[in-house]
Amino acid sequence: MKIAAYVLIVLLVLLQYPLWFGNGGVLVLWQLKREIAAQQKENDQLKERNRTLEAQVNDLKQGLEVIEGRARSELGMVKKGEAFYQVIDPKSEAKPPEKKLPAKK
């Protein structure tokens, strides 16, 4: 009787092994679900980025104010008849580097 019980236990283990650890088993399924969730999160972030870029493209196609604002801020452009003033903060002015004299021997 003990031998039959051991044989049945071994048979049960052999039948359960592919279910848990084999190709397409439960562990592989859990790993795939985690990968799918991560991919969906990345896709959602990329969709939001695409919506933002699409809105910027539409603004550039529609409004001249946006183009003008970008030209002013990114390229430093000014209109005809305007005067450009650059204000320099005296605290941020770079001091000339100090010259170090060679050490005497």
BELSULCOR-V701520 format. One record per backbone hydrogen bond with DSSP energy under -0.5 kcal/mol. CO is the residue of the C=O (numbers start at 1). NH is the residue of the N-H. E is the energy in kcal/mol with one decimal. If there is no record, write none. Layout:
co:CO nh:NH e:E
co:CO nh:NH e:E
//
This chain:
co:1 nh:5 e:-1.9
co:2 nh:6 e:-2.4
co:3 nh:7 e:-2.4
co:4 nh:8 e:-2.3
co:5 nh:9 e:-2.3
co:6 nh:10 e:-2.5
co:7 nh:11 e:-2.4
co:8 nh:12 e:-2.5
co:9 nh:13 e:-2.5
co:10 nh:14 e:-2.5
co:11 nh:15 e:-1.9
co:12 nh:16 e:-2.0
co:13 nh:17 e:-2.0
co:14 nh:18 e:-0.6
co:15 nh:19 e:-0.6
co:16 nh:20 e:-1.9
co:17 nh:21 e:-3.1
co:17 nh:22 e:-0.8
co:18 nh:22 e:-0.8
co:19 nh:26 e:-2.3
co:20 nh:27 e:-1.6
co:22 nh:25 e:-2.1
co:25 nh:29 e:-2.2
co:26 nh:30 e:-2.4
co:27 nh:31 e:-2.0
co:28 nh:32 e:-2.5
co:29 nh:33 e:-2.2
co:30 nh:34 e:-2.0
co:31 nh:35 e:-2.2
co:32 nh:36 e:-2.5
co:33 nh:37 e:-2.2
co:34 nh:38 e:-2.1
co:35 nh:39 e:-2.3
co:36 nh:40 e:-2.5
co:37 nh:41 e:-2.0
co:38 nh:42 e:-2.2
co:39 nh:43 e:-2.6
co:40 nh:44 e:-2.3
co:41 nh:45 e:-2.0
co:42 nh:46 e:-2.4
co:43 nh:47 e:-2.4
co:44 nh:48 e:-2.1
co:45 nh:49 e:-2.1
co:46 nh:50 e:-2.5
co:47 nh:51 e:-2.3
co:48 nh:52 e:-2.1
co:49 nh:53 e:-2.5
co:50 nh:54 e:-2.6
co:51 nh:55 e:-2.2
co:52 nh:56 e:-2.1
co:53 nh:57 e:-2.4
co:54 nh:58 e:-2.5
co:55 nh:59 e:-2.3
co:56 nh:60 e:-2.3
co:57 nh:61 e:-2.1
co:58 nh:62 e:-2.2
co:59 nh:63 e:-2.7
co:63 nh:67 e:-1.0
co:64 nh:68 e:-2.8
co:65 nh:69 e:-2.7
co:66 nh:70 e:-2.4
co:67 nh:71 e:-2.5
co:68 nh:72 e:-2.2
co:69 nh:73 e:-2.6
co:70 nh:74 e:-2.8
co:70 nh:75 e:-0.8
co:71 nh:75 e:-0.9
co:71 nh:77 e:-1.9
co:72 nh:76 e:-0.7
co:79 nh:82 e:-1.6
co:83 nh:85 e:-0.5
co:85 nh:87 e:-0.6
co:86 nh:88 e:-0.5
co:87 nh:89 e:-0.5
co:89 nh:92 e:-1.0
co:90 nh:93 e:-0.7
co:99 nh:101 e:-0.5
//
